[in-house]
Amino acid sequence: MANHFRRYLPMVAVLTLVCFVASCKTTSSPARQVDDAGIKTSVKAKMAADVRLSTLTNIEVNSTNGVVTLSGQVENESDRSLAVKVARSVEGVVKVNNELQIKH
């Protein structure tokens, strides 16, 4: 029984390593990942600086390859439009996906 285990151990180790390395691969370059983190931070900072948007804590910001996605809830259409406008004003943003919902 121990011989069988020792015989398969190297193969299992290699397969585990291959799976681990494959799962670490992303579609974005390291530079783009850093840019996306900076874009996300900049959008959140600009929203926090805006008097109307600073009171909205239900806005989630994500950035992938310069495409910003806004999700969550806002009070009205005016706040929804303002959030998109603020996100578009950040350098590096190529598109804004507006998934914000208006509270009922």
Secondary structure as UniProt FT lines:
FT   HELIX           2..24
FT   HELIX           30..49
FT   TURN            51..52
FT   HELIX           53..55
FT   STRAND          59..64
FT   TURN            65..66
FT   STRAND          67..74
FT   HELIX           77..88
FT   TURN            91..92
FT   STRAND          95..102
//
